[in-house]
Amino acid sequence: MADNLDNVMHSYYKIYKPYGYLSQFVNNQNKRRNKKLLNEFYNFPEGIMAVGRLDEKSEGLLLLTTNGKFSHHITSSKIEKEYHVMVDGIITKSDIEVLKNGIEISVNGKPYTTKKCSAHILNDTSHIINRFVRDKKHGPTSWLSITLTEGKFRQVRKMTAKLGFPTLRLVRIRIGNYKLRSMKPGEVLPINFNPIDISL
């Protein structure tokens, strides 16, 4: 009963975080005075926080809540996070296998081997909203899907860069069973969360 009462008092949302926005609501850094924040999209309740992060140049699904327990659960290794990624160059199936089996990147200045993950080349990108990234004269690009159960700082970007394919665009399309679907940049939707359903 206590969990249910606690849940009624909390708020849960998903937002399509647009490119160029910080995953936060209050700017306390003078050097970032002119940065764009999420509070311009919705009248969020007091105590709202982003569940995990998408960096300023990344976009897509971001969950928001006033419930710290929900945030802790979503950021745990139990919950998959799926990213669709545009990279510089034509990535191959052998490159994908390297990503899937783990690749050494740098975390806090120290070498770190990523956990095994799911990855595949993405041939259909019709679900991804068009956004100009660069002119075609600068060379070919390709898309891949990467699904992680961990979330080191800028991990996806570091993984593709280590293979020689710098990330040009990164869109998170799924967190557990929560999906971006046909949401538009800046769109906010309430979501349901049952604290009993820890599998989401």
PyMOL commands that set and color helices and strands:
alter all, ss='L'
color gray80, all
select helices_A, chain A and resi 2-8+30-32+38-40+68-74+93-101+136-138+155-162
alter helices_A, ss='H'
color red, helices_A
select strands_A, chain A and resi 12-17+49-51+59-65+81-88+104-107+110-113+118-121+141-148+167-175+178-179+188-190
alter strands_A, ss='S'
color yellow, strands_A
deselect
rebuild
show_as cartoon
